[in-house]
């Protein structure tokens, strides 16, 4: 199933009926189910609070909107009630390609850590981690380590309890818990989208927080994920490169 995501895309006429593109990235309508994750039958409180498919405020969102507009919207959390759409992902890609926006924090061999230059954004914790894995040749395998939740539970003892609550317009409503000892657990309710590269060069997964009411409260502290996006792709010199951009408020 995962390998299928790296196969050539369908012809444009077929693709337009099932998916949309953001740059070279084609959204996968089935989302996390492609990695064997079950999608739960949505409960009444989920159906009652499903995100809007109409998109965000047209006065700001659009292909002409700037990456500065995009970051302000992320920080304000004003899109929690809207699905992730094409324009939002395009603005994210624009932001990540602006190298003068990111300050180098550390570089160690094949790993780099950058921090957004504006320290006032998202509580000052807005970072990008990039790593080159020269001895790993399979992009699908790296993506599975993140998104096959049954397999991930065997090695990841910090992030757990992943549940796909619903799928709507290529957006998965995802719930998960993060252990943060010695502090209380944090949990998240996010909208999650999955993309494949049009030239079969990699996968992209992009997510941000949705409305808290989509998942019942627990003993965990409900945290906010402004943004979490990971791009897994072939490296020009061989192997795999993955880049994660994240901004999270643990509250």
VMD Tcl script that draws the C-alpha trace (Angstrom):
set ca {
  {0.00 0.00 0.00}
  {2.75 2.44 0.88}
  {4.77 1.61 -2.24}
  {1.72 2.48 -4.33}
  {2.06 6.09 -3.19}
  {5.39 6.29 -5.01}
  {4.04 4.97 -8.30}
  {3.31 7.31 -11.23}
  {0.19 9.43 -10.64}
  {-2.98 8.87 -12.68}
  {-3.69 10.97 -15.72}
  {-4.80 14.56 -15.06}
  {-8.43 13.85 -15.96}
  {-8.68 11.11 -13.36}
  {-6.57 12.89 -10.75}
  {-8.75 16.00 -10.82}
  {-11.70 13.91 -9.64}
  {-9.97 12.55 -6.55}
  {-7.10 14.87 -5.56}
  {-5.54 18.30 -5.72}
  {-1.94 19.48 -5.99}
  {0.22 21.91 -4.07}
  {3.34 22.48 -6.13}
  {4.70 19.01 -6.98}
  {2.72 17.35 -4.18}
  {-0.49 15.42 -4.90}
  {-2.85 14.93 -1.95}
  {-3.85 11.35 -1.12}
  {-7.63 11.28 -0.47}
  {-7.46 8.11 1.66}
  {-4.87 9.67 3.94}
  {-3.52 7.58 6.79}
  {-5.54 4.53 5.74}
  {-2.84 4.05 3.07}
  {-0.53 2.95 5.89}
  {-2.99 0.40 7.23}
  {-4.37 2.63 9.98}
  {-8.08 1.98 10.68}
  {-10.48 4.92 10.44}
  {-13.02 4.90 13.25}
  {-16.73 5.32 12.66}
  {-17.21 8.95 13.76}
  {-19.15 9.59 16.94}
  {-21.97 12.13 17.09}
  {-19.84 14.85 18.66}
  {-17.32 14.48 15.82}
  {-19.99 14.68 13.11}
  {-21.47 17.75 14.79}
  {-18.15 19.63 14.74}
  {-16.63 18.58 11.43}
  {-14.34 21.22 9.90}
  {-15.67 23.43 7.16}
  {-14.88 22.38 3.58}
  {-15.38 25.93 2.37}
  {-11.84 26.92 3.34}
  {-10.57 29.89 5.34}
  {-11.14 33.60 5.00}
  {-10.84 34.35 1.30}
  {-9.54 37.82 2.12}
  {-6.28 36.29 3.31}
  {-5.95 32.76 2.00}
  {-5.10 32.27 -1.64}
  {-2.22 31.66 -3.99}
  {-1.30 35.36 -3.79}
  {-1.15 35.40 0.01}
  {2.31 35.73 1.53}
  {4.12 33.39 3.87}
  {3.84 36.14 6.50}
  {0.04 35.91 6.27}
  {0.33 32.14 6.57}
  {2.40 32.30 9.78}
  {0.05 34.84 11.36}
  {-2.91 32.58 10.67}
  {-1.10 29.61 12.17}
  {-0.29 31.53 15.31}
  {-3.83 32.88 15.71}
  {-5.32 29.36 15.36}
  {-8.14 30.91 13.34}
  {-8.27 27.99 10.89}
  {-8.95 25.26 13.45}
  {-12.49 24.96 12.11}
  {-11.42 24.65 8.47}
  {-9.88 21.76 6.58}
  {-6.33 21.95 5.22}
  {-6.59 23.14 1.64}
  {-4.38 23.66 -1.39}
  {-3.57 27.32 -0.71}
  {-2.47 26.63 2.85}
  {0.02 23.97 1.76}
  {1.32 26.21 -1.05}
  {2.03 28.94 1.51}
  {3.77 26.44 3.77}
  {6.01 25.36 0.89}
  {6.79 28.99 0.16}
  {7.81 29.57 3.77}
  {10.11 26.54 3.96}
  {11.91 27.57 0.76}
  {12.80 31.02 2.10}
  {16.22 30.27 3.55}
  {16.73 33.82 4.85}
  {13.77 33.22 7.18}
  {15.64 30.51 9.12}
  {18.66 30.87 11.42}
  {21.07 27.99 11.82}
  {21.08 26.66 15.39}
  {23.42 23.72 14.93}
  {24.91 21.58 12.21}
  {26.44 18.21 12.93}
  {27.52 16.13 9.98}
  {24.36 15.17 8.13}
  {21.94 16.92 10.52}
  {20.88 20.58 10.60}
  {18.60 22.44 12.99}
  {17.13 25.83 12.08}
  {14.91 28.23 14.03}
  {12.53 30.78 12.58}
  {14.09 34.22 12.68}
  {11.04 35.83 14.29}
  {11.29 34.66 17.91}
  {7.88 36.12 18.76}
  {6.03 33.54 16.66}
  {4.40 30.47 18.19}
  {5.99 30.99 21.59}
  {9.45 31.19 20.04}
  {9.59 27.46 19.33}
  {9.29 27.31 15.55}
  {12.01 25.02 14.24}
  {13.10 22.98 11.24}
  {15.15 19.79 11.47}
  {16.79 18.30 8.38}
  {18.73 15.04 8.18}
  {20.38 12.97 5.45}
  {20.22 9.19 5.81}
  {22.77 7.96 3.24}
  {22.39 4.27 4.07}
  {18.60 4.24 3.74}
  {17.38 3.88 0.18}
  {13.64 3.36 0.65}
  {11.52 6.50 1.05}
  {8.41 4.41 1.75}
  {10.17 2.65 4.64}
  {11.08 5.96 6.31}
  {7.52 7.25 5.90}
  {6.15 4.03 7.40}
  {8.26 4.57 10.51}
  {6.24 7.74 11.09}
  {2.78 6.79 9.85}
  {2.23 3.05 10.34}
  {0.99 3.51 13.89}
  {0.85 -0.17 14.78}
  {4.50 -0.58 13.82}
  {5.46 2.74 15.39}
  {4.13 1.58 18.76}
  {6.93 -1.02 18.87}
  {9.66 1.61 19.10}
  {8.14 5.02 19.91}
  {7.46 5.18 23.65}
  {6.80 8.93 23.75}
  {4.10 9.52 21.10}
  {1.33 6.94 21.29}
  {-2.41 6.33 21.32}
  {-2.88 7.33 17.68}
  {-6.52 7.22 16.51}
  {-7.90 8.28 13.14}
  {-11.33 9.61 14.09}
  {-12.61 10.48 10.62}
  {-11.56 11.30 7.05}
  {-13.04 14.34 5.35}
  {-11.98 15.76 1.97}
  {-8.49 14.19 2.20}
  {-8.12 15.44 5.80}
  {-7.78 12.89 8.60}
  {-8.91 13.92 12.07}
  {-6.10 12.44 14.18}
  {-5.82 12.11 17.96}
  {-2.62 11.18 19.80}
  {-0.86 11.45 23.14}
  {2.70 12.52 23.97}
  {4.36 11.48 27.25}
  {6.31 14.41 28.73}
  {7.76 13.21 32.06}
  {8.02 14.53 34.71}
  {5.09 16.66 33.52}
  {1.57 15.52 32.67}
  {0.87 13.86 29.35}
  {-0.14 16.11 26.46}
  {-2.69 15.15 23.85}
  {-3.48 16.61 20.44}
  {-6.38 16.74 17.99}
  {-5.11 17.61 14.53}
  {-6.04 17.66 10.89}
  {-3.56 15.54 8.96}
  {-2.93 15.38 5.21}
  {-0.72 13.08 3.14}
  {0.91 13.85 -0.23}
  {2.99 12.01 -2.80}
  {5.47 13.63 -5.18}
  {4.35 13.88 -8.79}
  {7.67 12.38 -9.93}
  {7.64 9.62 -7.30}
  {10.50 11.27 -5.38}
  {8.97 11.30 -1.93}
  {6.12 11.86 0.48}
  {4.93 14.85 2.47}
  {2.68 14.86 5.53}
  {1.28 18.12 6.86}
  {-0.86 18.68 9.98}
  {-2.09 21.33 12.37}
  {-4.48 21.48 15.32}
  {-8.23 21.17 14.83}
  {-11.00 22.11 17.26}
  {-10.53 20.53 20.69}
  {-14.19 19.43 20.78}
  {-13.49 16.79 18.11}
  {-12.04 14.51 20.81}
  {-13.20 14.08 24.38}
  {-10.97 15.41 27.13}
  {-8.81 13.06 29.20}
  {-6.37 13.41 32.08}
  {-3.84 14.67 29.55}
  {-3.37 18.40 28.97}
  {-4.74 19.37 25.55}
  {-1.79 20.97 23.74}
  {-1.77 22.94 20.50}
  {0.09 22.03 17.35}
  {0.48 25.12 15.23}
  {2.23 23.07 12.58}
  {3.94 19.73 12.07}
  {5.09 18.83 8.58}
  {7.58 16.23 7.38}
  {8.97 15.89 3.88}
  {10.69 12.59 3.04}
  {12.46 12.54 -0.31}
  {15.34 11.11 -2.29}
  {18.66 12.85 -1.63}
  {20.62 13.98 -4.73}
  {23.74 12.14 -3.52}
  {21.87 8.98 -2.58}
  {19.87 7.83 0.38}
  {16.93 9.64 1.91}
  {16.50 13.16 3.24}
  {13.79 14.09 5.71}
  {12.86 17.58 6.85}
  {10.48 18.27 9.74}
  {9.09 21.73 10.42}
  {7.27 22.12 13.73}
  {5.74 24.69 16.06}
  {3.95 23.36 19.15}
  {2.56 24.99 22.31}
  {2.65 22.37 25.13}
  {0.54 24.65 27.39}
}
mol new
graphics top color blue
foreach p $ca { graphics top sphere $p radius 0.5 }
foreach p [lrange $ca 0 end-1] q [lrange $ca 1 end] { graphics top cylinder $p $q radius 0.2 }
display resetview
